[in-house]
Amino acid sequence: MFNVNRTVYLKQKKADALSIVSEVLKGTGYTYSLRGNYIVISRANTVQQQSETKPSEYTVKGTLTDAKGDPIIGASIFEKGTHNGTVTDVNGHYVLRVNNASSTLVVTYVGYETKELKASTANTTIILNDDNKSLDEVVVVGYGSVKKSNLTYSVSKIVSDNIEDRPLSTLSEAFQGQLAGVRAQAQNGVPGQELTIRIRGMNSINGDSSPLYVIDGVPRDNMSDLNSSDVASIQVLKDAAATSIYGSRGANGVILIETKQGKGKPTVNFDAYYGFNQPEKKLKLMNGYEWVAWNIFRRNEDYLVRGGNMSDPMSMRPASDRIPDNWLTANNFVDWQDEVLRTAPIQNYNVSASGQNDLGRIYMSVGYIDQQGIVIESNYRRMNLRLNSELNIYKNFRVGVNASMSNSVQNAADTNKGSNGNGKEAPLHHALMETPLMQLNEGTIEWGYPQNIGETYPNPVVAMKETVDKTKYLRAAASIYGIYDIMNGLQFKTQWSYNYDSNTYEYFVPANIAYPVGAKTNGRSTSASSRDWTIQNTLTYDNSFGQHHINVLLGQSAEKTQGYNIRAIATGWPYETISTLNVASTATDAKTWRSTYTTASFFGRLSYDFMDKYLFSTSVRHDGSSRFGSNSKWGTFPSVSAGWKINEESFMKSVDWINLLKIRIAYGKSGNDRIGDYAYYANLGTYNSSWNGTLVPGVAPSNIGNQDLKWEQTSSLDAGLDLSMFKNRLQINFDYYSNKTTNLLFNITTPLTTGFNSYLGNIGSLRNKGWELELTGHILSGPFKWTETVNFSHNTNKVLDMGEISKFVSEQWPDMFSITQVGEAIGQYYGYKTNGVLTADDFDADGKALVPIISGQREGNAKYVDISGPDGVPDGKITAADYTVLGSNMPNLMYGITTKLEWKNFDLSIFIQGQSGGKVCFLGSRQYDEGGMNYRVFSHWLNCYKPDYERLYGAGNDPIPYDYCKQHGIDMESWDGKTVNFRGNNQNRDDRRLYSATYWRLKNITLGYTFPRKYLEAMRFIKSLRLYASADNLYTHSNYPGFTPETNSFGNNTVFQGFDYSSYPLSRRVIFGVNVTF
């Protein structure tokens, strides 16, 4: 045993710690190694200083470094087959005398690959590469952790480098393309907007399909306030065996987020970047000259159809058909797309301090981001504060606190209106269709700009500058916990948390830009706040007995959430410079409401493995929720899973190139309680009734209560394969799953004698099934390192049962239908199917149609397919009976590819993500993709079908537009083979607005350089310095004519997925940054 009481006298004026330790250990039979910030002393069984009794004939000396050139301190270097060895000093230097030049040296150090080489080649610099072993990596799961190689259910992880190396304005951006089975869609690109995340499809029709977020052990409904620089790890629990521990809130998957904790010696880190955002693309709309040519053609055709002749003087035409004299001479056109879109700066700053010692650990940070939007007047600013600390009270008892606060402001510049179907108020939508003849100083009532198109829209630039559209968020969270190690392997943890969340929204539109013309000034203000209290207690036992290992978890939790909301809407401001509601002349709406939500839960989990190859886990949770009826307050959610490490069997020992071969299977149940509060109550509403000719206010039941109302339940079956090969250089994870959700929430029809049409109940079911594949390959190591990570996933969604109905059609806008029916996916596009364009061959000499048409259709209109009739068979007519399923927004395949390259001190990462299959509905194009009115439209309309072109311009009937087109290089004579003629009867509710959602995107490229330590020696206070440049959304390959095919204007609305109503454009971002550790 090492004598710790031995006194050693050293005569040295100045020496580093490692040199002193090396001197103290001489002749003791012990050696040392460096483990992080600790010096570990151990018996030199195989590695010790060279024996004095055996002569050596060859001396080797050199330096040991890592792949970046930094010295490795305390590594072991010994002569193979002997006890002769040494360790590297503080500079990585070593000297060792061996038998001869052909002796083999073995170089080892924890965390690096072991290397063997001939002594004759060792008189130089030896480079050790990182050990790619990740099988012993610990993965965070619900209320605990487990070794990655022992997982028996489906868990995916976002690597911390993919968070830290990218300029993320919101943490949800990190989920795009990073994980198999996880889809992250942007409702719009407004700065600060959180993405909509779905895990393994949509599990609800009328409920919410959002996942549960658990931040530092505390359940949350969102993560929008988190600073990505504070995040240490993200784990996603995907199957019910993993999520059932969260019971009635786990059906849509669970995202576990751990924030950074203090570690190592005290350090201060500063990270900052500055850059710019610009539109990733612009719509291909007509330029000014094309717009003039197109509208001359349109007005001429309108006049011709009305019975006029091209030779008639302009004064004979109706005003709407005349060609203004200034059109042909106009050359001062305004590109409104350029006026409302811009290149905008973004800046981000983060300072953190971290440290750990025997007393405890601490991490604290402050962060600030300022992102100016690519649409004028839009921006997002957020400040974050965080303190995570832990104090060791006794050797077996510690307490800690995790506290954070964020304050943010989002200015949307009135660009969100398309997301709630009110597109005519959206200035961004107006800008895209505005005539290029309108000048920047026109467009409000004060300036009296008439468009003569039946509607007058405000100047979009003025509208964005004068409209108030601001949301303020304040979020604060605090969690206090205590951990008591009762005995070896037995631990008790208690945690109390409090979350406060508030937001206020202000909206104000002055009368001069109000829509429609003559509308009053209008404004609204809303305020919402919630307070959440959570208490959790867990008892964990973890121990090994011979070849048996067991982990037992018992827990209890309780949560209470209180919400308060207030809303006020008013019109008519006498003084428009003052936007407060109390100045308004008329209050049109004023409401307040409160809500309370409580849960109580008991849960447990048992994990067992035998010989580290036979794995078993089971869990159960018993939940009670205030959201459900008295007959269904409590629910039980069990799970079971098992795994088999085949590679540990004796018959696999000779297959040394396989490091892990594990099969696993899991089954479990979890619930979805996101249905709102008080849904099971028979609520009262206010009504007016007539009494003796006088309206008298009163209250009456507004719905039927349902005491049997309960959560939607998802049963999940998952089978998986985990394979690691070639010294863990190649890792493969494959999952096949089938999830069935039952007890779907629907309005169930009731007899009219009840006084109501329906009540909310549980009926119906749906299924999601698919597969996921994740590949990680450490292709090259050494001075040049190459790592490739790829993920693919496929999911199909199918409605199995909806009770008494087989389908229902949803309408949120006159031109937007979706259908949900048994046997098909949720929310499919619904309308007419087209089969090209009606041509002259489809009509006889008298103009009678030879094919089924809609009344009013003419040559050049869309040709619709006769699908069905009243009897379910084609009837030779085009009616509403011919509506059919036109496709779904759900992709057939989603994928992400990450390439990481390192050479010396340079690092480069390239990230590509995309999807194949699915469709997107360009609903916003209903104005600028119909060729009518005086809107600015897509340039492809120049080459639409023109049955009257020859009559208009043939034989010199009207040389003016012909000469104008020739002068400005405009081709209007050809037909592109697909664009219809704008006249006649073209339905908006057809598949012409549907486009392929297939795309691939060069999502991110990041290049960094980390300065070697030797360059920083002159600045002793700097421990590391990294410079980097990063670019997001550099290129998108897609046939979609809108801004981005992954848009989702209606967010969480399950039956309206993949609709684009003039969504905020996607930003291309380029930044330059620095990261310094002191």
N, C-alpha and C positions, 0 to 999 in steps of 0.2 A: 504494500500500500504506500502511496506517495506521502512522504512526511511533510505535512503542511506547517509544522512547527519548526522546521529546520531553519537556522539563521545562515544567511549567505552574505558575505561582505564583498562589495564591488567597489573598485576604485575608478570611477568614471565621472568626469565633470558634466558630460552631456551625452545622452543616448536616448533612442526611441524605445518604446515599450517592448516591441518585438525583439530587439537586440538584447535587452535586459533579460527577457524570458528565456531566450536561447542560451544565454550565459548561465542562468540559474539552473537549467536542466542538464548541463554538461555532466556526463558520468552518472546520471541518475537512472538511466534506462527508460526515461520518459521523453516524449516529444510533444509538440503542440501543433495546432492548426487553427486557422481563423475561420469562425463561423459567424458571418455577418458582423456584428459589433462585439462578439465575444471571442476570447482566446480559450480554446479547449485543450486541456492537458490530458494525455492518454498514454498508456503503456506502449512502448515501441516494440510490438510483437514482431512486426515484419519490416518496420522502417526505423532505423536508428543510425546514429553516426557510425561511420566506418570503423570496424574493429581494428585495434592497434596490433593484433597478433597476426593479421594476414596482410602480406605485402600487396600493394597495388602498383600496377605498371602503366596506367593510362589516366590522365586527368581531363575531365570535361568541365567546361564552365560556359555559362550563357545567361540568358534572360527568359523568363516565362511570362507571357502576356495573354490577354484575351483577344478576341477577333478585332477589337477596336484599338488595340495597342496599349491598353492600360495594364500595368504590372499586376500579377496575381501573387498575393502575399500568403505565405504559409502553406504552399502546396508541397506535396510529398513527391520526391524523386528518388527511386531506389533501383539498385541493380537486380534484375530479375533472377530469382533462384537463390538469393543471398539475403542477409540481414543488413546489407550495406546500403545506406541511404542518407538523405539530407532533406532540408526544407528550404524553400525560397525565402529571402529576406524581404525587408520592407520595400525594396526597389524591384522585387521579382528576380534578383540575381541568385545564382546557385553555383557551387563548386563541389565536385565529387570525383574521387579517385576510384577507378574500377580496374578489374583484372586486365582487360585489354580492349583494343579499339572495336572489337566485334561483340563486346558485351551488349546486352539488351537493357535499355533503361525503361522503367515504367513510371509515367507521370500521372498523378491523380490529384483531384481536388473536388470537393463537394459542389455539385451544380454544373460540372463540366465533364465532357467525355474523357475517359481514360485513354491515354496515348502511349504506345510502345514504339521505340525507335533505337537504332544502333548508336552506340557511344560515339562512333566516328562521325556521325551526322549531328551530334548534339552540341557542338561548340558554336552555337549561334542562338538565334531567338526561336523559342518553341512557342507555338500558338495553340492554346486549348479552345475548343469550341463548346458552346452551350450544349448541355445534355438535353436532348429533346424528350426525355421521359416525362410523360404527363399523366400516366396511369394512376399515380398516387396523389394527383391533384384533388383538393377538397372542393366539393361542389355544395353550394348553399341550397338547402331545400326548406320546406315549411317548418319553422321552429327548430331548425338544426342544420346539420351538415353531414355529408357522407362522402367517402372516397369515390372518385369518379369511376374507377374500375368496378365498384360494387353497386352501381346504380341498377335498379330493376325497373325503372320507369323512364319516361321521356323528359329530359331536361336539356335545354340548349343555353349557351352562354355567349354573350358579346364580349370579345376580348377587350381588355381595358385600353390597349393601344388604339383600337378603332374608335374609341371615345375621345382620348386625349389628343390624337393627332389630327382631328378634323375640326373645322370652325363651325360648331353647332350653335345655332341661336336658341333652339329648344332641344331637349334631350330626346324627344320622340323621333327626330331626324336620324338618330343612330340606328333605328330599327329597320330602315329601308334596305332591303336586300341582304341583311346580315344574317338572318336566321331562317332555316327551312321551316315552312308552315306558318310564318308570321308575315302578314300583309300590312303595310303602313301607307295610307293614302292621305294626300293633302286635300282638305275640303276647299281650300284656296291658298294662295301664296302670300296672304297678308303677313307682314312681319310679326313674329311672335305667335303665330297660329299653331296650335298643337295638332299633330297628325292623328287620323283615325286609325286605330290599331285593331286588327282582327287576328285571332289565333285559331288556326284550323277551321276557317270558315265562319259562317253566321249560324248561331245556335237558337235564334229566336226570330219570330215574325213581328210580333207587336211589342216585345220587350227590348231591352238594351243588350247588345252583344259585345260590349266593351269588357276588357279584362280587369281583374282586380290588381291593384298596385300595392305592394307591401314595401315600405321604405324604412330601413333599419328596424324591421320587425313589426311595424305599425301599419295596419291596413289603411289604404287611401283610395279615393276614386279617380285621381289623376296625378300626374307628375309634372305639371306645367310650371311649377315654381322652382324646380331643381336646377342648379347650376351644374352643367355637365363636368366642369373641372373638379367638382367635389365628389364625383361618383367613382367608387373603387371597382365595383363589379355589378353585372346585370345577369341574372339567371331567369329563364322563362320555363315555367312548369306547364307542360302541354297536355298530358293525358290525365284522366280522372284519378288514377292511382297516385299521381303526384299532387293533384289539386284538391282531392277529397278532404285533406286535413283542414281546408278552408271552407268545407261544407257548402252552405247555401249561397256562397259568393264565389265559388270556384269554377262554375260551369264553363265560363268563357276563357279559361286560362288564368294563370297568375304570374305576374312579373315581380320578381324579387330584386330590389335595388339596395345595395350596401354602399354607404358613403365612406369616405376615407377616415381612418383613425390614425392617431399619432404612432410613430415607430422610429426606432433608431436614434441617432444623435440629433440634437436640435438643428433644424434646417429652416430656412426661409426660401420659398419659391416664388418667383415672379414670372408670370406668363402674359404676354400681350401680343395682339395682332391688330393690324390695320389693313383695310382693303376696300374693295368696292363691289357692288352688285350691279348687274345690268340685265336687261331682258334676255332670256335664253333664246327666244325667237320672236318674230313679229308675224302677224297675220298677212297673207298675201292678198291685199286689197287693191282696188283700182287706184292708180295715181290720178292727178287732176285732169290731165288730157284724156285719159281713158274714161273717166267719169263723165266728162262733157260729151264725148263721142257716144257713150252708152245711152245717156239721157236724151240726146237728140234722136237717136234711133228709137227709143221707147216712146217719146212724144209723137214722133212721126207715125209709128205703128198704131198708137192709140187713136190718132186722128184718122188714119186710114180705115181702121176697124169701125169707126163711127160713121163711115161713109164719105169721108173727105177725099180730096185729090191732092197729090203732092204739088200740083201746079197752082193751087189756091194761094192767094197772098196770106201772109202771116196774120193780118188783121182780121181775116174771116174765121180764124180758129178760136175755139174756146180758150180762156186764159190758161187752163191747165195743160193745153197742148201746144202752146206757143213756145218758140225758141227765143229766149232773151238775146238781144243784140250783143250784150257783153260776154256771153258764153264763148263765142268763137275767138274773142280777143283776150280772154282771161289768161294770165300766166303767173299770177301771184296766188298760188294754191297753198292751202294749209294742210299738212299731214297731221291730223289730230292724234294719230297713234304716236307720232313722235313728240307731240306736245304734252301728252299725259304720261308717257313713259320716259324714264331717265336713267342715267348712271348715278348710283347713290352710294355714299360711303358707309362702311361698317367698322366699328372699333370695339375691342373687347379687352378688358384688363382683369387679371386675377392675381391676388397676393395671398399666400397661405403660409402658415407656420406649423411645424410639426416636430414632435419629440417624444421620447420615452425613456424612463429610468425606473429604478426600483420602487419609486413612490407611485408611479402611474404613467399615463400617456395623455397627450393633448393634440388636437388638430383644430385650427381655426383659420377662417378664410373670409375674404371679402372679394366680391366680383361685381363688375359693371359691364353691361353691353349696351351699345347704342347702334341700332340698325335702321338706317333710313331706307324706306321702301322704293322700289323701282317705279311705283305709281306716285305721282306728285302728291305731297301732303300726307303720305302714309309713313308711319315709322313705329318703332318699338324700342322702349328703354326699360331696363330692369337692373335693379341692384339686389345683390344677395349677400347675406351674412350667415355664417355658420360657426358653431362651437361644438365640437365633440371631445369630451374628456372622460377620463376614467381614473379613479383613485383607489389604490390598494390600501384598504383600511387595516386588514390583517392578512396573514399569509393565505388564508382561505376565504376571504371576504373582500369584495370590491364593489364599488358603486360608480355609476357613470351617468352622464347626461348627454343627450344629443339635441341641440337646439338650433333652429334656423329661422330666418325671416327673409321674405322677398317683397319688393315693392316695384310694381311695373305699370307702365302706361302704354296703351296701344291706340294709335290713331289709324283708323281703317280708311279714311277719306271716302266714305260712303261707297266702298267697293264690295261690301258684303250683301247687298240687296238681292243679287241674283240667287243667293243661297236660300232665300225664303220665298222665292217665286215672284218677287216684286221687282222684276228687272227694269221696269220703266222708270224707276227712281235712281238707277245706278249710273253715275256719270261715266264710269269706265265703259259701260255698254254703249252709251250715247256716243262716246268719242270714237268707237270703232266703226260706227255707221254714219257719222256726221259728214255732211257734204264738204268737200275741200274748198268750195267757194266761200264758205263762211270764214270771216276773219277773226282774229283773236279778240278784237274789241267789240264783237257782236255777240248777241245770243241771250240777253236778258230782257225782261219787260222794259226796263229803263232805256235800253238801247233800241228797243222796238224792232227786233229782227224777226221777219216773217219767213217761214220755210215753205208755205203754200203746199203742204202735204197733208193737211187735215189735222196735224198735231204739231205742236211747237215744243221742242225740247230746249232746256237751258244750255247755255254755253258750258261744255264739260269742264273746261279749265276753271272758269269762274265758280262753277258748282263745287268743285273739289276744294277750292281755296276758301269759299265762304261757308261751307257746311261744317258743322261741328259733329264729329262721329268718334267719340273718345270713350275708352274703357279703362278704368283704373282698378288694379288688383293689389290687395294687401293680404299676405299669407304669413302666418306665424305657426311654428310647431315646436313643441318641447316634449322630450321623453326622458324620464328618470328611471333608472333600473338598478337593481342590486343582484349580485351573483354570489351565492354561498356554496362553497365546495364542502359538503357535509362529510364526505369520506371519499376514499379513492374510487373514482368513477361515478359518484352520486353528486348531482349538482341541482340546486334550486335557483330559479331566476324569477324575479318579479319585476314588472314593468308597468309604469303609469305614463300615459301620454295625453297631450292636449293639442288640438289643432284648431286654429281660427282661420277662416277663409272669408274674404269679403270682396265684392266688386261693385262698382258703380258705373253706370252707363249714361252718357249724355248724347242727345241727338237734337240738332237744331238746323232748320232749313229756312233761310230768309225768304220773304215773299217774292223777291226779284228773280229767284231761281227755283221757286216752287213749281211742282208739276201737278196738274196741267196749268196752262196759263190762267191766271186769275185766282189760283188757289191761295189761301192764306198762309202766312208764316205758321209753321208747325214745329213742335218739339216734343220730346219725351225724356223722361228720366226714370231710371230703375236702379234699385239698390238691393243687393242680396247678400246675406251673411249666414254663416253656419259655424257652429261650435261643436266640437267632437271630443268626447272623453272616452278613453279606452284603458282597461286594466287587464293584464295578462299575467298568469302564473303558470310556470312549467317546472316539472320535476323530471330530470333526465338521469338515467343510469346507463353507463357504458363500461363494459368490461369484457375481458377475454378469459376463458377457462380452457387451457390446453389448446385444442384445435377448434374450440367453439368461441364465437364472438357474438355478443348480444347488445342491443341498444333499445332501451325502453323509454318512451316519452308519455307523460301524463300532463294534461293541461286544462286550464279554465280561462275563459275570457268573457268580458262584458263590455258593451259599447253603447253609448248614447249620443245621438246627434240631434241638435236643435237648429232649425232654420227659420229665417225671417226675411220676407221679401216685401218690397214696396214699389209700386209703379204709378206714374202719373203722366198723362198725355194732354196737351193743350194746343190751341190754335189762336192766331191773332195777336200779334205783338205791336203795340203802338210805337215802341222804340226798339228797332231791330239790332241796335248795338248792345242791348242788354238781353241776354238769352235765358235768364232765370225764369222758371215757370210762374212765379207769382206775378210777373208783369203781364202775362197772357190774359186776353179778354175772355176766353172760353176754355173751361176745363172739360175735356171730352171723356176722360177716363181717370179714375183714381182707385187703386186697390191695394190692400195689404193682406198678407196671409202668413201663417206660421205652420210649422210642421215639427214633429218629433218622431225619431226612429230609434228603437232600442233592440239590442240583441243580447242573448246569453248563450254561452257555448261551453261544451265539455268535449275533450278530444283526447285521443291516445294513438300511439304508434309502437309497433314491435318490429324490430329488424334483427335478423339472425343470419349468420353465415357459418358454415362448417368447412373447415380446412381451406378457407378463403376461396372456395370454388362453388359451393352450393349456397345460393343466396335466396332469402325469403324476407318479405316485408308485408305487413298488414296495418291498416289504420282505420279509425272510425271517428266520426264527429257527430255530436248530437246538438242541433241548433234550434234555438227559439227566436222568433222574429215578430216584431210588432206589426209588420206589414201584411200579415196573413190572418185569416179568420180564426175564430175561437176553436173550431174543430180541426184546425191544421196549424196550430202555433209551432209545433215541434216537428223536426224531421231528422232522420238519421242517414248518414252518408258514409258507407263503408268502402274499402278498397283492399285488394290483395295483389301481390306481384311476386314474381320469382325469376331467378336467373341462374345460369349454369356457365361457369368458366371452363369450357371444353379444353382449352390449352393447358390447364392444370392437371389433366388426366395423364396417367402414365403412358398411354399409347400415343400421346402428343409430345412427349419430351424430346424425341428425336427431331421434331420439326422446329428447329431453333429460330427460324426466320419469322415465326408467328409469336408475337409477344402477348397478344390477348385475342381470344376468340370466345365471345360470350353471346349467348342467346337469352332473350328475356321475354316475358309475357306479363301483361298487367291488365287488371279489370277494376273499375271503380265507378262510383256514382258521386255526382256533385250537383249543386243547385244554382239557380239564378234568381235572386230576390229583387232585381232592379225593375220594379213595376210601379214605383211611386208609393207614397204614403196614403193610407186611408182608402185604398182601392176596394176593400171588402166591406166598407161601411155603406149604409143607406144614407146618403148625404142629403142635405136640405139646400134648396136654391131659392132665391128671391124672385117673386113674380108679382105682377099687377093684375087685379081682378076688378070687374065692374060691380059696383054696389049702388043701386038706385041711380045709375047714370054717372057715377063717380068712380074713377080709378083708385083702388085702395091697394097699397102694397101689402105683401104677406110672404109667407114661406110655405114651401111644399116639397115633398120628396123629389129629388132630381134623378135618382137611380135606384135600382134594387140592390140591396146588400147581398153578400155571399159569404157566409161563415165557413164555407168549405174551400175558399180560395187559398191556394198554396203556390209554392215556387215551381218554376219550370225545372225539370230534372234531366240531367244528361248522364247517360251510361256510356262508358268508354271502354273499348277493347283495343289494346295496343300490343303488337308483337315487334320486337326489335332485334337487331344484330349489331354488335360492336366488335370491330376487328382492327387490330393494330399489328403492323408488320415491319420487318427490316429495322430492328432496334427502335421501334416506335416512329420511324420516319414517315410512314404512311398510316393514317388513321381513317377508318370508315365507320360511319354510323348510319344505319338504315332503320326506318320505322314504317310499319303499315298500321293504319288505325281505322276504326269504325266507331263513330259517335252517334248515338241515338238520343234525341231530346224528346221527352214526353211532357204531358201536362202543359201544352202551349196555351198561352193566354189568348182568348178570343171572346168577342161579344156573342153570346149565345141567344138565339131568338126565343122570345117568350110569348105566350098568348096575349092578345090585345086586351083581354079582360084584366090584366095586371095593371094596365095604364102605361106600360112601357113596351118598347120594341125589343129590348134585349138586356142582358146583364153580363158582367165580366166573369168568366169562368175558365176552368182548365179543360181543354179538349184539344186533341190533335197531336201530331208528332212529325218530326223530320229527321233526316240523317245526313251527316257529313262523313265522308270516307275519303281516304287518299293515302299517299306515301310521301316520305321525306328522305332525302339523302344528303349527308354532309361528309365532305372529304377534306382532309388536311394532309398536305405533303411537304415535308422538309426535304426539298429536292437537293439542295447543295448546302454544305456547311464549310467552315473554314474562313479564310479572308473574305471570300465572296459567299454570301448566304442568300438562299432563295427559298421562300416559303409560299405555298399556294393553298388557298382555302376556297372551296367551292360548295355551294348548297343548291339543291333543286327540291321543289315540292309541287305536288299536284293534289287538288282537292275538288271533289264533286259534292254538290248540295242537292237534296231531293226532299220535297214535301211528301210525307207518307199518308197523312190523314188530317182533315180539318173538320171533323164532325159532320154536321148536317149539310155542309156546303162542299163542293168539289173545287171551286175556284172563286176568286174575287178580283175585281179590277180596281186599281187605284189611280186617281187623277189628282194632280197637284197644280196643273196648269193646262189650259185648253189644248195645248199641243203635246202633252206629255202623259202617256198612259203606261202603266206597268201591270202585269198580271202575275198572280201567285195561284198556282193550281196543283192539285195532287198529281204526283208523278213527275213534276218538273222542279226546277230550282226556284228559290225565292226571288220575287221582283224581276221577272224577265220583261224585256221590251215587248210592247204589244201595239200592233197597228197593221196597216196595209203592207203587203209584200209587192214590190215592183218587179217588172220584167222588161226593163229598158224604157224606150220612148215610143209614143204613138207616132207613126210616120204616115205618109200618103198611102201606103199599102194597106193600112188598117181602116181605110174609108173607101166607100164606093164613089162613083162619079157625082152622085148627088150629095155627097158629104155625110152619108149615113155610116155609122160605125159598123165594122165587120167583126169587132171583138167587144167583149164587155167593157163598158166605160161608165164613169160617173157623169151625171147630167152636167152639161156645160163644158165638157172636155173637148179639146180640139187637137189638131195635128201639132205635135211638139210637146204635148203634155205627158206626164208620167203614165206608163201603162201598168195597170194594177192587175194582180192575179185573182181570178175567181176561185176562191178557196172553198166556199160553202154557201149554203142558202138556208131557208127556214127548215128544210127537211134534213140538213146535215150533208147535202151534196151540192156541187156547183150548180147554180141556177141561171147562168148567163147574165147575171147582174153584179154590179159592184156596190155592196151595201155594208153596213156595220157587221153583218154576218161573216164577212170576209176578213175581219181582223184575225190575226194569228200571232203566234209567238215568233219574234224576230231575233232572238238571241239573248245573251246574258252578259253582264259585265264581268263575271267571274273568269279569270284566265285558266287555261289548261295547264300552264306551267309557269312557275315563278323561279327566278334564279339570281344568284349573286356570286361574283368571282372577285377574290381579293388576292393581289400579288404583292408580296413584300420582298424587297431586295436590299441587301446591306453589303457595302464594300468599304472596308476600313472605317472611316467615320461618317460616311454618307449612308443615308437610308432613303428608300423610295418605296412608296405604296401606291398601287393603282387599284381602283375599285370600280367594277362594272356591275350594274344590276339591270334587270329587265323582266319581261314576261312575254309569253306567247299565248295567243288566243284571247277570247273575250271581245266585247265591243264597248264602245263609248258613244253616248248620244250627245251630239253637238247641238244642244237645245238653244244655246245663245245665238246660233246662226240664223234663227228664224227671221231676222230682219235682213242681215247682210249676206244671206245665202238663199234669198227667194227672188232676187232680181227685180223686185217691185219697188213702189214708192220712189222717193228721191234719195234713198239711202246710198251710202257708199257700200259697195258690195265686193265680193270676191272677184278677182280678175278673171276667173274662168268663165264668168258670165258673158264676156266678150265673144266667146266661142260657143254660145248656147245654140240650140236648134232654132232656126229662123225661117219659118214657112213663108213669111212675107218679104224676105230680103230682096228678092228679085223685083217684086212689085214696087218696093220702096226705092231701090237704087239702080235697078236694072235699066238699061237703055238710057241712062242719064236722067232719070226721073228727078233725082235730087242730088246734084253733084256736090252740094256743100258738105255733108258729112263724109261722103266718099273722099273728097279732096282733103278734108280735115284729118281723116284717118291716115291717108297716105303721107301727109305732111309730118305727122307725129309718129309714124312707124307703128300704127295700131292695126292689127289684123282682126277684123270682125267677120270676114267672109267664111272662114272655115268653122266646122263643127267638131267639138272634141269627142263626140260619140256618146256622151252620157248626160250632159247638162240639158235640162228641159227648157222649153220656152216659158217665159214668165206669165204669159197671158193664159186665159182659159181657167181650168180648175185643177190645180195641183194641191193635193192634201198635204198638210204639215205632218200629219200623224202617219208617217210611213218610214220605210227603211232607208230613205235617202239621207236622213240625218245620222244614221248609224255608220260608224267607221271602225276599222280594226283597232283594237287596243294593244296590239303587239308592238313592242318597242324594246330597244336596248339602249342604255345610257352610260356614257363615261361619267360616272357619278362623282368620282374624286381622284385627284392626283396630289400627293403630298411628297415634297422633297425636303430633306433635312440634313443638316451637318452639325455634328457634335464635336466640339473642340477637344483634342487630346489633353490629358491632364498636364502634360509637360508644358503646354502653351499657357496654362493658367497658373503655373507656379509663382509667377511674378505677382499675381493678384491672389494672395492667399485666402482672401475672404470669399472668392468665387470657387465653388466646388464643381460646378458643371455649367456649360454654356452651349445652347443649341439654337441655331437659326433655321427657320423653315419657311417654305412657301407652299400654299395649298390652293387648289382650284376645285370648285364644285360645279356639276352640271355643264361640263365642257361641250358635250355633244350628245344629241339624241337622234337615234335613227328610228323614224316613224313616218307613217303615211297619214297621220292625223293632221287635219288642217288647223285645229285649235292650238292653244298654247302648250298643252301637255296632255297626253292620253291617260295619265293616271289621276286626273282630277276627279273630284267627288263633291259637287256643290251642296248636296243635301246631307252631308256628314253621317250622323248616326241613324238616319231614316233607312231602315232595313229594306223596304220595298222600293226605294228610289236610289239605287246605287249606280254610279257611272254616268250621271247627268252633268253636263258642263253648261252652266248658264253664265257665260262671260266671266269665268273664274279669274281671279287674280293671276297674272302670268308667273311662270316659273323664273327664278332668278339664277343667273350664272354668277358665281362668286369667286373672286380672286383675292387672296390675303397674303400678307407677309408678317411673320411673327418671330418672337424671341422668347426663349425659356431659360431662365437663370436660376440656379440654386446656390444659396449662400450658406 
